[in-house]
Amino acid sequence: MKRREFIWNTLLGAGALILPRGLAAASSEKNPDSEKSHESVKSTETFKGNVLIIGAGAAGLHAAWLLNKQGVNVTVLEASSVYGGRIRSLDNFSEFPIELGADKIYGKKSMLYDLVKKANAKFAPTKGEPYYALDGYVNTEAQLEEDADFKAAIGIRDTLAEYSGPNMTLDQFASRQGLKKRILPLFNALLANPYGASLKQIGIKPLIESESRSDASVMQGTTMLSLLTEKYRSILDKIKLNSPVVSVEHFKDSIHVTDKSGTVYSADKVLITVPLAVLKANDIKFLPVLHISKTSAFEKIGTGPGLRVLLKFSKRFWKDDSTSIYSPGPVPEFVVTGPVRNNVLTATVYGEGAALLSGMGEGASAEVLKQLDKIYGGNVATRTVTGSTILDWTKEPFIKGGISYPSLDSAGMREIAAASIDKKLYFAGEAMNTSGRFGTIHGAIETAQTAVDEMLKL
Ligand SMILES: Cc1cc2nc3c(=O)[nH]c(=O)nc-3n(C[C@H](O)[C@H](O)[C@H](O)COP(=O)(O)OP(=O)(O)OC[C@H]3O[C@@H](n4cnc5c(N)ncnc54)[C@H](O)[C@@H]3O)c2cc1C
């Protein structure tokens, strides 16, 4: 039985679990995801039919590129007016382009990392240290050595991968560990926000089964989108922009995909790579409807708000050696950004902070500045700000949120969500990643590889 079918049947039948790679172990394991393994398809068989790909984010682009290389006739239908999905940048905000979506390359063992190296792109300097705002003071880890609550939070983070108790939310776990209220925002910033949500929303078991996001690098001098553009140049003419798919009719002998303008496309196979939040919103109607086990798997995988904050100031009011500033408030972590340390702060916000800021609309920037004023005093952020931009991905009609996260009930659900149907419908995209790399670019690319490998088997 093919791996995906096996997983699908086993999960439906016996409720078994395929465990992904562990939180701490992931970054040190032998690389299963080198560029090499994503450059080629495993199949030697010769499917040469027509494939439609829905969505031109990282997963859709990579799948199109792989299929095209195999001589498969591929068309990519993209709803928006640009390709890249949750990868987008802004050129005119500061003296260097800034990412509005994904900016970090997690780990050093992925096709994405190899791609950056191959493109000779440089990584931004990482020298410096994180600062932590606590009780009105901004300190380094060394300065907080005597703080028992801080030490407890860091200690829990560092040993979390060894946790073997029952599943519960991180919030419940923090309370069982006796973490004090004053340290919870920091715990949230370190452990929940990087994974796409807040303490109350993340399940500890699915979290520790996911890949660690502690090792992250940022490029300088180029953008994620230009990297992808270079890599996937050969298939860019296969993308039909402004073509939101509204229905997929998948019958035994035919598949018809219809876009909003009423254009109908037929194909032998279809790969769906739209964000999970779009699937949950039923923006695409399936006929016959998807099995309830699949739609309930969609529901159980966490999705929620996500936004990116960019701020620039006439002068730096944070310490010169800051790499980031962790803080209570809607923004869990401000990142000091840019090729050289400059006057720009950025932040990626998920969970409760994102929900709050998203609800504020235009007022969100002022709220974020207030947070910085509180940390550094004297209204310094509000007085010195020279520009701000917030991209609320929740309000992007074809994205509808941040990233999928490891919710309490999500164990085993990604396998069901990603399983193909009748060798006709295939699913890829970050949320469909079953090796613990969901919520990332390299994880999305990995799902494209898996789907294409399976698709090409006759
Ligand atoms: C703020 C933010 C910060 C992030 N930071 C990082 C980071 O630092 N590092 C990292 O690795 N990852 C990060 N991520 C996650 C990363 O961006 C995603 O995991 C990855 O880009 C997802 O790729 P994808 O192909 O699965 O989906 P997407 O990029 O979302 O692509 C899906 C595509 O489907 C299209 N679509 C939707 N509906 C339809 C329809 N009906 N018809 C046709 N097309 C449709 C969309 O327009 C979109 O282009 C971040 C994400 C966000 C939001």
The ligand as a MOL file (V3000), in Angstrom:
LIG
                    3D

  0  0  0     0  0            999 V3000
M  V30 BEGIN CTAB
M  V30 COUNTS 53 58 0 0 0
M  V30 BEGIN ATOM
M  V30 1 C 3.6230 36.8730 9.0880 0
M  V30 2 C 4.2290 35.5610 8.7080 0
M  V30 3 C 5.5510 35.2960 9.0140 0
M  V30 4 C 6.1320 34.0780 8.6540 0
M  V30 5 N 7.4390 33.8670 8.9440 0
M  V30 6 C 8.0320 32.7250 8.4950 0
M  V30 7 C 9.4240 32.5600 8.6300 0
M  V30 8 O 10.1100 33.4510 9.1450 0
M  V30 9 N 9.9890 31.4200 8.1450 0
M  V30 10 C 9.2520 30.4450 7.5280 0
M  V30 11 O 9.8280 29.4180 7.1080 0
M  V30 12 N 7.9210 30.5890 7.3790 0
M  V30 13 C 7.2950 31.6960 7.8460 0
M  V30 14 N 5.9650 31.8900 7.6510 0
M  V30 15 C 5.1990 30.8020 7.0430 0
M  V30 16 C 5.4070 30.7080 5.5360 0
M  V30 17 O 5.2110 31.9760 4.9590 0
M  V30 18 C 4.3870 29.7120 4.9880 0
M  V30 19 O 4.4690 28.4960 5.7010 0
M  V30 20 C 4.5850 29.3920 3.5200 0
M  V30 21 O 4.9140 30.5310 2.7660 0
M  V30 22 C 3.2920 28.7520 3.0310 0
M  V30 23 O 3.3830 28.3620 1.6890 0
M  V30 24 P 2.1450 27.6130 1.0480 0
M  V30 25 O 2.4810 27.3730 -0.3730 0
M  V30 26 O 1.7730 26.4480 1.8980 0
M  V30 27 O 0.9030 28.6030 1.1950 0
M  V30 28 P 0.7220 30.1030 0.6800 0
M  V30 29 O 2.0120 30.8040 0.5990 0
M  V30 30 O -0.3230 30.6960 1.5440 0
M  V30 31 O 0.1770 29.9190 -0.7990 0
M  V30 32 C -1.1460 29.5540 -1.0540 0
M  V30 33 C -1.6210 30.3030 -2.2890 0
M  V30 34 O -2.9660 29.9010 -2.5720 0
M  V30 35 C -3.6410 31.0180 -3.1070 0
M  V30 36 N -5.0900 30.7860 -3.0100 0
M  V30 37 C -5.9160 30.8780 -1.9470 0
M  V30 38 N -7.1840 30.5920 -2.2850 0
M  V30 39 C -7.1750 30.2930 -3.6070 0
M  V30 40 C -8.1840 29.9180 -4.5380 0
M  V30 41 N -9.4570 29.7870 -4.1720 0
M  V30 42 N -7.8210 29.7090 -5.8270 0
M  V30 43 C -6.5240 29.8400 -6.2360 0
M  V30 44 N -5.5340 30.2040 -5.3800 0
M  V30 45 C -5.8430 30.4180 -4.0730 0
M  V30 46 C -3.1520 32.1630 -2.2420 0
M  V30 47 O -3.3830 33.4200 -2.8680 0
M  V30 48 C -1.6670 31.8230 -2.0940 0
M  V30 49 O -0.8900 32.4440 -3.0920 0
M  V30 50 C 5.3530 33.0930 7.9960 0
M  V30 51 C 4.0160 33.3550 7.6770 0
M  V30 52 C 3.4660 34.5660 8.0400 0
M  V30 53 C 2.0300 34.8410 7.6910 0
M  V30 END ATOM
M  V30 BEGIN BOND
M  V30 1 1 1 2
M  V30 2 1 2 3
M  V30 3 2 2 52
M  V30 4 2 3 4
M  V30 5 1 4 5
M  V30 6 1 4 50
M  V30 7 2 5 6
M  V30 8 1 6 7
M  V30 9 1 6 13
M  V30 10 2 7 8
M  V30 11 1 7 9
M  V30 12 1 9 10
M  V30 13 2 10 11
M  V30 14 1 10 12
M  V30 15 2 12 13
M  V30 16 1 13 14
M  V30 17 1 14 15
M  V30 18 1 14 50
M  V30 19 1 15 16
M  V30 20 1 16 17
M  V30 21 1 16 18
M  V30 22 1 18 19
M  V30 23 1 18 20
M  V30 24 1 20 21
M  V30 25 1 20 22
M  V30 26 1 22 23
M  V30 27 1 23 24
M  V30 28 2 24 25
M  V30 29 1 24 26
M  V30 30 1 24 27
M  V30 31 1 27 28
M  V30 32 2 28 29
M  V30 33 1 28 30
M  V30 34 1 28 31
M  V30 35 1 31 32
M  V30 36 1 32 33
M  V30 37 1 33 34
M  V30 38 1 33 48
M  V30 39 1 34 35
M  V30 40 1 35 36
M  V30 41 1 35 46
M  V30 42 1 36 37
M  V30 43 1 36 45
M  V30 44 2 37 38
M  V30 45 1 38 39
M  V30 46 1 39 40
M  V30 47 2 39 45
M  V30 48 1 40 41
M  V30 49 2 40 42
M  V30 50 1 42 43
M  V30 51 2 43 44
M  V30 52 1 44 45
M  V30 53 1 46 47
M  V30 54 1 46 48
M  V30 55 1 48 49
M  V30 56 2 50 51
M  V30 57 1 51 52
M  V30 58 1 52 53
M  V30 END BOND
M  V30 END CTAB
M  END
